[in-house]
Amino acid sequence: MNMQIETTIVTDYAALVGGAALQIRPAAGVLALDGADRADFLQRMTTNNISALRPGQSAVTVLTSPTARIVQVFTVLCREDALWLLPAAGEAAALARHLRGQIFFMDKVSVRDISADWGRLRIMGPAAEPTLGQAGFAPPPADEGAWREQDGVVAVRQQGYDIPGFELLAPATRVPATADALAAAGAHPLTGDEAYLARRIELGRPAPGHELTGDYNPLEAGLGWACAENKGCYTGQEIIARQITYDKVTKSLVGLRLPTLPEEGAPITVGGQTVGAVTSTAWSPALGAPAALAILKRPHNTPGVQVEIDGRSAEVVSLPLVD
């Protein structure tokens, strides 16, 4: 790694842990659900209590398969006249296609892809909120998932999902000006993904394409908090409810401390038997050592357990890896 790249990673990381970091997300789209049945439609397919949302609120929810495996994870914004969906980067078209395939002829609901009209950014770090205010955007209320729209820009408070901060939606033509305003107020634009990945791993936050995949269910991948227990049936609900009620969650998301960086997807073994896989890996500046996330089977998911990756020993640790 050359010195210039190292310097940019250090600067990016410093903003994430001590200031405000700005990430522009050009591949992250936006969908709109219209129609009188829009909330009931999502309620019967995803894990969170969408029917309880009111305008100004949002929730992270999981679209699950009949076997309770993760199909998509996305944020739902409740507006007066529609629900807006914020899927993972590159997943808007797939989510729209899936949802349209689930509409029955009696459902009063339609799906629109409005990604061409809206851009997404995220401001993260301990100074994210004051920086948002200094840029002229009043932060939303303090409740998790609260959002506020000001001058056409929507800010969503998300401390429990992704790296803590605010997901921002701006009209596509105003994304550059919005980013410039935030940078002028002190937000540091991230120059790459390396520092973001390292910080996400340190905080133990699962992400689409890594932990949040069809290989796992939400409980195994660390999204049990997005599975409402006080709602009616949804696809995969019986399996998830049974696992919660009877303590049948046999895998969980854990951290790993290890001497060298493994490959993502590398099998993790104990006594020659595969007990899980590495899901995310990066060098941790806070630990000064390699770090990883993994999803491991019981009882090997207990902190202090020694496992092997590519013939090298690693230690299972609790999350987050750092405070």
N, C-alpha and C positions, 0 to 999 in steps of 0.2 A: 504494500500500500504506500503510495507516494505521500510526501509531506502535505501537499495541498489537499488531498482527499482526507487525510487525518485531521487537518485543521477544520475543515467544514463539518466533519462528524462531531468534533469537540464543541464547536459553536452551536450546532443544532441541538446537541444533548444538553448543553448548558441552558438553552432557552426552555427546553421541555421540563427540566427539573427546578429551575430557578427564576424563570421569567415567563414569557408568552411566546409560543411557537405557532406559526401559521402554516397550514397544509392545504394547498389547493387540490381538489379532487375531481379532475376533469372526467374521469370514467364513472363517477357516481351519479346515477340518474335519479329521477323523481317520477312517481306514478300518482295518478289521482283516481280515487274511487268515487263515483257519483251514484245517486239514486237513493231512494228511501230505505232500501235494505242493506246499504253498504256496511253498517256496523254489524248487523246480524250475520252477514255473509262472512266477514273475517272472524267473527266470534266462533263460528262452527268449524273453522279450519285451523286456527292458530292457538297458541298456548296462553296468551295473556287475556285479561278481561277487557276486551275492546269496547264492549257495550257500556262500560262504566266511564269511558272517556268523555270529557266535556270540552267545548272550544277553549283553546289555550293550554290544553294538556296533550301529552304524548306518552307513548309506551313502546318499549322494545318487545317484540313478540317473535315467536318461532313458528314457521310453517313446518309441520311434521308429516311424515308418511304414516300409513296404516300401522307400521311396525315401530312408530315413534322416533324414527331417525330424522335428523335435521335435513330439511329440504332448502329452506331459506331463513335467514334472520334479518329482520328489518325493523325500522322505527315507523310508528304510525302517529301522524299528527292529526288531531281532531280540529277541523275547521267548521265554521257555521254551515257550509254548503257542501262539504266534501271531506274525505279522508285522504291525506297525502301520505304516500309510502316512500321511505328512504331505504332502498336496498343496498347491499354491498356493491362495491365498484364492479362494473361490468355485468351486473346481474339484473338490471331493470327489464330487459327484453324477456329473459327467461321467467322472471316473476310474473310479468304481464301475461305471458303465454299460459303459464300454469293457472293463474287466477281465471282467465277467460274460459279455460277448459273445465272449470268447476261451477260455472254459472248455469243454473237450471232455468227452464223456460219461464217459470213463474217469478224468478228473482228480479227485483227492480234494482239492478246494479249494473254499472258499466265501468270499464277500465280504460283509462287514457294514459298514454306515455307522454309526459310533458317535459322530458329530459332536454329537449332542444330549447326550451324556453327558460330553464332554470339551471344554475350552476351551484355546486356545493363546495364549501370550504370548512375547515375546522380550526378553531383556535384553542390551544391547550396549554397547560402549565399553571403554576400558582398565581401568575399575574394576568391570566386570561380575562377575568371579569373586569378588573379596573382598566385594562387595555381596551376592552370592548367599549366601555363607557367613554374613555378618552377619544376614541375614534368617532364618537357621536351616536353610538347605538346603545340605548338603555338596555341593560341586561334584563332577562326575564325574571319573574318571581323566583324565590329560593327553593321552591318545591322541585324535586327531581322530575324531569320531563316537561317542566313548564316551558312555554315558548311565547315569544313576543315578536310582532311584526312592526317595523318602523321604517318608514320611507321605502317600503317594498322589500326590505331585507328581513328575513326571519332568523331569529336566534333561538336555538333549542338547548336547554340546560341538560347536560348528560355527564354526571359524575360517576355513575355505576357501570357505564358501558364504554368500551374503547378507552383511550387515554382521557382522563377527566378534562372536561372543557365544554365547548359550545359548538354544536353543528350549525353551520350557517347556510342559508339558501338565499341566493341573490338572482335577480333576473340575469339571464346569460350575458346580455350586453353590459351589465354593470359589475360583473365579477372582477375585471381588472381594477376598476375604480375602488371597489370594496376592499380588495387586497391592498391597494396602495394606501387607503385610509388607515387600515389596521397596521401596516408597516410604519406609517408616519407616526402612529401612536405608540410604537415600541414593539410591535409583534415581529418576531424574527421569521422570515419565510424559510421553511426547511429546504435544504438543497438536495436532499435524497431521502431514502427510506431507512438507512442503517440505524440512525439514532432513534427514530420512531420505533423500529422493531425492538431495539435493545430496551427502551423504556417500557414498551408494552409487556415484554417478557418479565422485566423486573417487577412490574405491578401485578403480574399474573392474570392479564386480561386476554381472554380467548378472542379469536378473530376468524371471520369467514375465510375459507380456503386453507386454514391451518387446523384449529380445533373444532370450528363450527362447520362440519362437513357431514356427509351422509354416512360416515363410518360410526357416528356416535349419536346418542340422543341428548337433549338439552341438559339433563341431570348429570350425565357423564362429563359433558364439556364445560361445566361451570355456569350454566344458565338456569339453574333451578329457580332463581329469583324471578325469572320471566315466565314461570309456569304457575298461573293462578290456580289455587285449590278451591276457590269459592265460585266457580262458574260451571256451566253445563258442559255437555259433551262437545268434543272436537276431535278431529282426526288424530289418532294415537293416544287419546286421553286415558283410556282404560289401562294401557301399559304403564304410562307415567304415574297414574294414581296408584296402581298396585305397587310399583317400585317405592313410592314415597310411604305408603301405608305400612308395607311389610318390610321396609328397610332392605330392598332388593337391588339397590344401586350397586352394581358389582365393579364399577370402574369410576375413577375420578381424575380431575385435572390436578396435577402436582407440578412442583418445580424440581429442577435437577441442578446439582453442582457437580462439575466434572472437569477433568484435567485438560481436555481438548474439545474443540467444537465438533460435534457429530453432524452427520447429514440429516436434514429434515426427512422424516419417514423411517429413519433407522430403527430396526427392531430392538426392543429392550428385553433382556433375558435374566432369569434367575435360575441357577442350576441347570442351564441348558434349555429351559422352557421359556417361550416367548410370553411376556406378561404385559406388553404394551408397545407403544411406539413414540418416538420423538415427534412432536408436532410443530415446534418453533425453536429456533436456536440462534444465538447471537453472543457476541462479546459484551459483557456487562461492565460499563465504566464504574458503576457504584461498587461492584464486588471486585473489580480488577481481575476478573476471571471469566471463563466461558459460563454461560447459563442457558437453560433450556426449559421449555414446557413439555409435558408429556401427559398422556392419559394412560393410567396403569390400573390393572386388576387388583382387587383385594387379594391378600393382605399386604401386597407389595407397595401399596400407595400410602404407607404410613411413614411419616418423617423419621429419618434415621436409617431406613432400610438401604442396604447396599445392593445395587443392580449392576448389570454389565451392558455396555454398548460397544459393539465392535471389539470385544475382548478387553475393554478398559472399564475400570470400576467407576461408578457414579453414585452419588448420595441423593436420596429422595428428601426434599425439604418442603415445608409448608409455604403457602402463598399468602401475601406477596413475598417475593424474594427480598425486597427492601422496603422500608417504611416510606 
